[in-house]
Amino acid sequence: MKKSELMKQVRMSIVGILGCIALILMCGEPIEEETWFRVFFITKGLAFLIGYITYVLCVRWESKGLLPEMDEEV
């Protein structure tokens, strides 16, 4: 495997991992009653921030052709 193909797979993995982290933060709910609102807004804010970073990375790498082609054929 070429180095460029390996880097494309690494970039795709980074986008996938960041997307999963954002999804977990977005769906999570705090269990402590005393700090519920603070933890809730912090986790939702982090989910938005990580999701936005993932989106920006994906758009930037896609425009430069640094992500692998997504084939519809399976």
Phi and psi in radians as a Rosetta constraint file:
Dihedral C 1 N 2 CA 2 C 2 CIRCULARHARMONIC -1.226 0.35
Dihedral N 2 CA 2 C 2 N 3 CIRCULARHARMONIC 2.765 0.35
Dihedral C 2 N 3 CA 3 C 3 CIRCULARHARMONIC -1.126 0.35
Dihedral N 3 CA 3 C 3 N 4 CIRCULARHARMONIC -0.645 0.35
Dihedral C 3 N 4 CA 4 C 4 CIRCULARHARMONIC -1.163 0.35
Dihedral N 4 CA 4 C 4 N 5 CIRCULARHARMONIC -0.662 0.35
Dihedral C 4 N 5 CA 5 C 5 CIRCULARHARMONIC -1.190 0.35
Dihedral N 5 CA 5 C 5 N 6 CIRCULARHARMONIC -0.661 0.35
Dihedral C 5 N 6 CA 6 C 6 CIRCULARHARMONIC -1.115 0.35
Dihedral N 6 CA 6 C 6 N 7 CIRCULARHARMONIC -0.746 0.35
Dihedral C 6 N 7 CA 7 C 7 CIRCULARHARMONIC -1.151 0.35
Dihedral N 7 CA 7 C 7 N 8 CIRCULARHARMONIC -0.603 0.35
Dihedral C 7 N 8 CA 8 C 8 CIRCULARHARMONIC -1.099 0.35
Dihedral N 8 CA 8 C 8 N 9 CIRCULARHARMONIC -0.714 0.35
Dihedral C 8 N 9 CA 9 C 9 CIRCULARHARMONIC -1.194 0.35
Dihedral N 9 CA 9 C 9 N 10 CIRCULARHARMONIC -0.647 0.35
Dihedral C 9 N 10 CA 10 C 10 CIRCULARHARMONIC -1.134 0.35
Dihedral N 10 CA 10 C 10 N 11 CIRCULARHARMONIC -0.760 0.35
Dihedral C 10 N 11 CA 11 C 11 CIRCULARHARMONIC -1.091 0.35
Dihedral N 11 CA 11 C 11 N 12 CIRCULARHARMONIC -0.708 0.35
Dihedral C 11 N 12 CA 12 C 12 CIRCULARHARMONIC -1.143 0.35
Dihedral N 12 CA 12 C 12 N 13 CIRCULARHARMONIC -0.650 0.35
Dihedral C 12 N 13 CA 13 C 13 CIRCULARHARMONIC -1.144 0.35
Dihedral N 13 CA 13 C 13 N 14 CIRCULARHARMONIC -0.689 0.35
Dihedral C 13 N 14 CA 14 C 14 CIRCULARHARMONIC -1.078 0.35
Dihedral N 14 CA 14 C 14 N 15 CIRCULARHARMONIC -0.785 0.35
Dihedral C 14 N 15 CA 15 C 15 CIRCULARHARMONIC -1.088 0.35
Dihedral N 15 CA 15 C 15 N 16 CIRCULARHARMONIC -0.739 0.35
Dihedral C 15 N 16 CA 16 C 16 CIRCULARHARMONIC -1.137 0.35
Dihedral N 16 CA 16 C 16 N 17 CIRCULARHARMONIC -0.755 0.35
Dihedral C 16 N 17 CA 17 C 17 CIRCULARHARMONIC -1.161 0.35
Dihedral N 17 CA 17 C 17 N 18 CIRCULARHARMONIC -0.778 0.35
Dihedral C 17 N 18 CA 18 C 18 CIRCULARHARMONIC -1.108 0.35
Dihedral N 18 CA 18 C 18 N 19 CIRCULARHARMONIC -0.655 0.35
Dihedral C 18 N 19 CA 19 C 19 CIRCULARHARMONIC -1.119 0.35
Dihedral N 19 CA 19 C 19 N 20 CIRCULARHARMONIC -0.708 0.35
Dihedral C 19 N 20 CA 20 C 20 CIRCULARHARMONIC -1.147 0.35
Dihedral N 20 CA 20 C 20 N 21 CIRCULARHARMONIC -0.711 0.35
Dihedral C 20 N 21 CA 21 C 21 CIRCULARHARMONIC -1.096 0.35
Dihedral N 21 CA 21 C 21 N 22 CIRCULARHARMONIC -0.752 0.35
Dihedral C 21 N 22 CA 22 C 22 CIRCULARHARMONIC -1.104 0.35
Dihedral N 22 CA 22 C 22 N 23 CIRCULARHARMONIC -0.696 0.35
Dihedral C 22 N 23 CA 23 C 23 CIRCULARHARMONIC -1.138 0.35
Dihedral N 23 CA 23 C 23 N 24 CIRCULARHARMONIC -0.743 0.35
Dihedral C 23 N 24 CA 24 C 24 CIRCULARHARMONIC -1.114 0.35
Dihedral N 24 CA 24 C 24 N 25 CIRCULARHARMONIC -0.756 0.35
Dihedral C 24 N 25 CA 25 C 25 CIRCULARHARMONIC -1.146 0.35
Dihedral N 25 CA 25 C 25 N 26 CIRCULARHARMONIC -0.635 0.35
Dihedral C 25 N 26 CA 26 C 26 CIRCULARHARMONIC -1.214 0.35
Dihedral N 26 CA 26 C 26 N 27 CIRCULARHARMONIC -0.641 0.35
Dihedral C 26 N 27 CA 27 C 27 CIRCULARHARMONIC -1.548 0.35
Dihedral N 27 CA 27 C 27 N 28 CIRCULARHARMONIC -0.239 0.35
Dihedral C 27 N 28 CA 28 C 28 CIRCULARHARMONIC -1.272 0.35
Dihedral N 28 CA 28 C 28 N 29 CIRCULARHARMONIC 2.697 0.35
Dihedral C 28 N 29 CA 29 C 29 CIRCULARHARMONIC -2.354 0.35
Dihedral N 29 CA 29 C 29 N 30 CIRCULARHARMONIC 2.317 0.35
Dihedral C 29 N 30 CA 30 C 30 CIRCULARHARMONIC -1.169 0.35
Dihedral N 30 CA 30 C 30 N 31 CIRCULARHARMONIC 2.653 0.35
Dihedral C 30 N 31 CA 31 C 31 CIRCULARHARMONIC -1.858 0.35
Dihedral N 31 CA 31 C 31 N 32 CIRCULARHARMONIC -0.309 0.35
Dihedral C 31 N 32 CA 32 C 32 CIRCULARHARMONIC -1.415 0.35
Dihedral N 32 CA 32 C 32 N 33 CIRCULARHARMONIC 2.297 0.35
Dihedral C 32 N 33 CA 33 C 33 CIRCULARHARMONIC -1.317 0.35
Dihedral N 33 CA 33 C 33 N 34 CIRCULARHARMONIC -0.636 0.35
Dihedral C 33 N 34 CA 34 C 34 CIRCULARHARMONIC -1.216 0.35
Dihedral N 34 CA 34 C 34 N 35 CIRCULARHARMONIC -0.621 0.35
Dihedral C 34 N 35 CA 35 C 35 CIRCULARHARMONIC -2.017 0.35
Dihedral N 35 CA 35 C 35 N 36 CIRCULARHARMONIC 0.475 0.35
Dihedral C 35 N 36 CA 36 C 36 CIRCULARHARMONIC -1.059 0.35
Dihedral N 36 CA 36 C 36 N 37 CIRCULARHARMONIC -0.887 0.35
Dihedral C 36 N 37 CA 37 C 37 CIRCULARHARMONIC -1.128 0.35
Dihedral N 37 CA 37 C 37 N 38 CIRCULARHARMONIC -0.717 0.35
Dihedral C 37 N 38 CA 38 C 38 CIRCULARHARMONIC -1.116 0.35
Dihedral N 38 CA 38 C 38 N 39 CIRCULARHARMONIC -0.846 0.35
Dihedral C 38 N 39 CA 39 C 39 CIRCULARHARMONIC -1.143 0.35
Dihedral N 39 CA 39 C 39 N 40 CIRCULARHARMONIC -0.666 0.35
Dihedral C 39 N 40 CA 40 C 40 CIRCULARHARMONIC -1.040 0.35
Dihedral N 40 CA 40 C 40 N 41 CIRCULARHARMONIC -0.881 0.35
Dihedral C 40 N 41 CA 41 C 41 CIRCULARHARMONIC -1.233 0.35
Dihedral N 41 CA 41 C 41 N 42 CIRCULARHARMONIC -0.559 0.35
Dihedral C 41 N 42 CA 42 C 42 CIRCULARHARMONIC -1.165 0.35
Dihedral N 42 CA 42 C 42 N 43 CIRCULARHARMONIC -0.786 0.35
Dihedral C 42 N 43 CA 43 C 43 CIRCULARHARMONIC -1.176 0.35
Dihedral N 43 CA 43 C 43 N 44 CIRCULARHARMONIC -0.669 0.35
Dihedral C 43 N 44 CA 44 C 44 CIRCULARHARMONIC -1.211 0.35
Dihedral N 44 CA 44 C 44 N 45 CIRCULARHARMONIC -0.655 0.35
Dihedral C 44 N 45 CA 45 C 45 CIRCULARHARMONIC -1.126 0.35
Dihedral N 45 CA 45 C 45 N 46 CIRCULARHARMONIC -0.739 0.35
Dihedral C 45 N 46 CA 46 C 46 CIRCULARHARMONIC -1.136 0.35
Dihedral N 46 CA 46 C 46 N 47 CIRCULARHARMONIC -0.681 0.35
Dihedral C 46 N 47 CA 47 C 47 CIRCULARHARMONIC -1.071 0.35
Dihedral N 47 CA 47 C 47 N 48 CIRCULARHARMONIC -0.776 0.35
Dihedral C 47 N 48 CA 48 C 48 CIRCULARHARMONIC -1.103 0.35
Dihedral N 48 CA 48 C 48 N 49 CIRCULARHARMONIC -0.786 0.35
Dihedral C 48 N 49 CA 49 C 49 CIRCULARHARMONIC -1.096 0.35
Dihedral N 49 CA 49 C 49 N 50 CIRCULARHARMONIC -0.838 0.35
Dihedral C 49 N 50 CA 50 C 50 CIRCULARHARMONIC -1.160 0.35
Dihedral N 50 CA 50 C 50 N 51 CIRCULARHARMONIC -0.673 0.35
Dihedral C 50 N 51 CA 51 C 51 CIRCULARHARMONIC -1.094 0.35
Dihedral N 51 CA 51 C 51 N 52 CIRCULARHARMONIC -0.722 0.35
Dihedral C 51 N 52 CA 52 C 52 CIRCULARHARMONIC -1.165 0.35
Dihedral N 52 CA 52 C 52 N 53 CIRCULARHARMONIC -0.738 0.35
Dihedral C 52 N 53 CA 53 C 53 CIRCULARHARMONIC -1.064 0.35
Dihedral N 53 CA 53 C 53 N 54 CIRCULARHARMONIC -0.722 0.35
Dihedral C 53 N 54 CA 54 C 54 CIRCULARHARMONIC -1.090 0.35
Dihedral N 54 CA 54 C 54 N 55 CIRCULARHARMONIC -0.765 0.35
Dihedral C 54 N 55 CA 55 C 55 CIRCULARHARMONIC -1.070 0.35
Dihedral N 55 CA 55 C 55 N 56 CIRCULARHARMONIC -0.817 0.35
Dihedral C 55 N 56 CA 56 C 56 CIRCULARHARMONIC -1.090 0.35
Dihedral N 56 CA 56 C 56 N 57 CIRCULARHARMONIC -0.776 0.35
Dihedral C 56 N 57 CA 57 C 57 CIRCULARHARMONIC -1.068 0.35
Dihedral N 57 CA 57 C 57 N 58 CIRCULARHARMONIC -0.767 0.35
Dihedral C 57 N 58 CA 58 C 58 CIRCULARHARMONIC -1.113 0.35
Dihedral N 58 CA 58 C 58 N 59 CIRCULARHARMONIC -0.792 0.35
Dihedral C 58 N 59 CA 59 C 59 CIRCULARHARMONIC -1.133 0.35
Dihedral N 59 CA 59 C 59 N 60 CIRCULARHARMONIC -0.747 0.35
Dihedral C 59 N 60 CA 60 C 60 CIRCULARHARMONIC -1.141 0.35
Dihedral N 60 CA 60 C 60 N 61 CIRCULARHARMONIC -0.837 0.35
Dihedral C 60 N 61 CA 61 C 61 CIRCULARHARMONIC -1.183 0.35
Dihedral N 61 CA 61 C 61 N 62 CIRCULARHARMONIC -0.586 0.35
Dihedral C 61 N 62 CA 62 C 62 CIRCULARHARMONIC -1.170 0.35
Dihedral N 62 CA 62 C 62 N 63 CIRCULARHARMONIC -0.710 0.35
Dihedral C 62 N 63 CA 63 C 63 CIRCULARHARMONIC -1.182 0.35
Dihedral N 63 CA 63 C 63 N 64 CIRCULARHARMONIC -0.511 0.35
Dihedral C 63 N 64 CA 64 C 64 CIRCULARHARMONIC -1.563 0.35
Dihedral N 64 CA 64 C 64 N 65 CIRCULARHARMONIC -0.062 0.35
Dihedral C 64 N 65 CA 65 C 65 CIRCULARHARMONIC 1.307 0.35
Dihedral N 65 CA 65 C 65 N 66 CIRCULARHARMONIC 0.481 0.35
Dihedral C 65 N 66 CA 66 C 66 CIRCULARHARMONIC -1.652 0.35
Dihedral N 66 CA 66 C 66 N 67 CIRCULARHARMONIC -0.049 0.35
Dihedral C 66 N 67 CA 67 C 67 CIRCULARHARMONIC -1.819 0.35
Dihedral N 67 CA 67 C 67 N 68 CIRCULARHARMONIC 2.615 0.35
Dihedral C 67 N 68 CA 68 C 68 CIRCULARHARMONIC -1.163 0.35
Dihedral N 68 CA 68 C 68 N 69 CIRCULARHARMONIC 2.683 0.35
Dihedral C 68 N 69 CA 69 C 69 CIRCULARHARMONIC -1.196 0.35
Dihedral N 69 CA 69 C 69 N 70 CIRCULARHARMONIC 2.399 0.35
Dihedral C 69 N 70 CA 70 C 70 CIRCULARHARMONIC -1.645 0.35
Dihedral N 70 CA 70 C 70 N 71 CIRCULARHARMONIC 1.921 0.35
Dihedral C 70 N 71 CA 71 C 71 CIRCULARHARMONIC -1.566 0.35
Dihedral N 71 CA 71 C 71 N 72 CIRCULARHARMONIC 2.409 0.35
Dihedral C 71 N 72 CA 72 C 72 CIRCULARHARMONIC -1.427 0.35
Dihedral N 72 CA 72 C 72 N 73 CIRCULARHARMONIC -0.347 0.35
Dihedral C 72 N 73 CA 73 C 73 CIRCULARHARMONIC -1.358 0.35
Dihedral N 73 CA 73 C 73 N 74 CIRCULARHARMONIC 2.231 0.35
